Amino acid sequence: MVHIELRNLDKVYNSGKTEFQALKNINLELDNGGLIAIVGPSGSGKSTMLNMITGIDRPTKGSVMVDGVRIDNLKEDKLARWRGENIGIIFQFFQLFPTLTALENAMLPMDLAKKGSLRERKALAKKNLELVGLGDKLNNLPSELSGGEQQRVAIARALANDPKIIIGDEPTGNLDSKTERKMLELLEKLNKQGKTVIFVTHSKDLASQASKRITLLDGEVVNTER
């Protein structure tokens, strides 16, 4: 089971003479796996917290531990390798390569990690696309898919290297309510398979289904509830 620990964590951004503190003395442990929602108004630090957990950004002060690894101290090459092995990221705007098919997009993390043979990568990408209900869309380009289908390709891509942690930054932000419910069912399915799923959302419906909710306000954790 994944154990994530943020200790005395601050994040300050500087732009010229202007300073903005995005996170303030965050102390948080996530050790029960589950479906974890991070909620709060715009500008409260939600995406910054995700960036701390994924190692996309580093804290100004404090530490980030994931399963005993202090990721904020890792050098960039080791951090990139760690992220590729442990984290799958689902972006709000999908970020699919427009000239690649659904299958090729789902294979991409494995290609970059040089994981297995080409045949093995194709087989696993196909399996992941079938898991998200797109087994009949393998050769479609993103422009030939609906928004919900593109998001499912993004989820299949996030599963490419069998990560322990799935991170979603507003994963349903561009979807209608019907497609959002299907996305929630898929995230719950992944969670039941043993993956820790952490997502930022403004959706009350999505947040209400989480096993744990963390509320941020002005860069501080103001509430955690199950």
N, C-alpha and C positions, 0 to 999 in steps of 0.2 A: 504494500500500500504506500502511496506517495506521501511524503512528509515535506511540507513547505513552511519555512519559517522566515519571517521578516522581522528584523530587530533594530530598534532605534533608527528607523529609516527616514531620511530626508532626501528630497530632490529639489534642487534650486536651479532655475534656468536664468541665464544672464543674457541680456540683449543691450549692448552698449552700456549705458548707465542705469538701465532698468533691470531690476531683479524680481523674479517671480518664484515663490515657493509652491511647487505643485503638490508635494507630499510633506507632511509634518509629523515627525516622530511616530511612525507607524510601527506598532508591535502586533504581530498577527501570526497565528499558527493554523495551518490547514493540514490536518492529518487524518481525515476520515474519508478521503476520496470524495465521491459524491458528485452532485451537480451543483456547482457553486456560482451564485449570481453576485456580481458587483454592481451596485446601483447608486444613484445619486444624480443631482442636476448636472448640466453641462459645465465643464470647467472645475469639477470637484476632484479630479485626479484619477478617475477610473482607468483611462487608457494608460496613464503613466504607471499605475500599479501593475497592469499587465506587462508593460515593457520592462519592469523590474524583474518580474517572475520569469520572463522569457530570455532575459539578458540582452534584449535589443537596446536597452539603455542601462546606465549604471547609476547607483545612488550617489548623491553628494556626500552623504554620511550614512553609516549603518551597514547592515549586512543582509544578504539574501542567500539562504541555504535551501537546497533542494536535495532530499535524500542524502544528507551529509556532505554534499558538495557545495562549497561556497562559491557560487557562480560569479559574483561581482569581482572576485580576485583572479579569475581565469584570464589568460591571455587570449587575444582575439581568435587565433586559430583553434585553440582548445575549446573556447566558448562556442564557436561556430559548429564544431564537431559535436559537442555536448548537446547543443540545441537541435541539430539534425537527428540525433539519436533519441531524444527524450520529449521533444515538443512538436505538436502539430498545430499550425495556426490557421484559423478561418477568418478571413478579412471581410469587412462589411461590403466592400466594392469588388469582391471576388478575386480581382487581380489575376485573371487567367490570361495566358498568352493568346492573342486573337488568331494567330496563324497556326496554332497547334490544335489538334483534335482533342476531344474529351479524354481519350486514352493517353495521348501524349502529355497533356497537362497533368493527369493523375500519375504518370510515370516520372515526372520531372525531378522530385526530390531524390528518388532512387538513382536517376541518371547522374545527378550532381554528386551523390555519395558513392557512385560506382558500386552500387549494391547488387550483387548477383549478376547473372548473365542477362542478356537482352530478353531472352525467352522468359526467364523467371520474372523480370521486371514487368513485362507485358502481362503475364499471367496474374501477378498480384494486383496490378492496376485494374485489370478487368474484374477481378474478384471484388475490389473495393467499390468499383462503379456499380456492380451488381448489388452490392450491399445497400447502396443509396438509391437503388431503383432505376439505374441508368444503363442497364445491360444492353439495351437496344439503341443506345446513343453513342457508342464507342467512337465512331468515326465522324461525329458531328463537330463542327467548329463552334466556338462560343456564340457567334452571331446567329447560329441556327438553333439555339437553345433559349428557353424562357429564363427569366430571372431566377426562379426557384430551381430550375435545372442547373443553371450556372453555379448557384450556391452549393448544390449537391456535388458538383464536380470539385468545387473547392474543398468540401469535406473529404471526398475521396483522396484528393491530393494531400490533405493534412494527415491522412491515415497511412501514407505511403511507407514510412519507415517504422510502422507499428509503435508510435510513441506512447509513453505512459500518461502524458498530459495533453489534453486538447484545449486550446485557447481560442476563444471567439470574441472579437471586438465588434459588438453590435451585429452578430451573425444573421439576424433577421431584420435589420434596419431597413432594407430595401424590398421587403417581401410583404405581400398582402396577408391578411389574418389567416386565411385558409392554408396558405403555404407555410406560414409561421408555425401553425400547429403541427404540420408534417415534419418541420425541422426540429421542433421540440421532441417529437416521438423518436426521431433519429438520434438526437443527442442523448436521450434517456436510454436508448438501446446501446449506445457506445459505453455509457456509464455502467450499465449492467454487465457489460463484457469486461469490466475491471478498469476502465480508463477514468481518470479524474478529469472532469470537464469544468472549466472555469470560463465564464463569459460576462462581458459587460453588456448591459441592456437598459433601455428606457421603457421596455414593454412590461407593463404590470402583469399581464398574463404569463409571460415567460418567467419573470422573477418569482411569481407565486408558486411555480412548479419546482423551484430549486430546493434542494435538501438543506442548503445554507445560504443566507443572504447577508452580504456585507454592505453597509451603507456608508458612503463617503460624503463629506461636506467640507468644502474649503480645504481639501487636502488631508483631512483627518477622518479616522474611523469613528463614527458616532454611534454605530449600532451593529451588532452581529446577532442573527437569530436563525433558528432552525425551523 
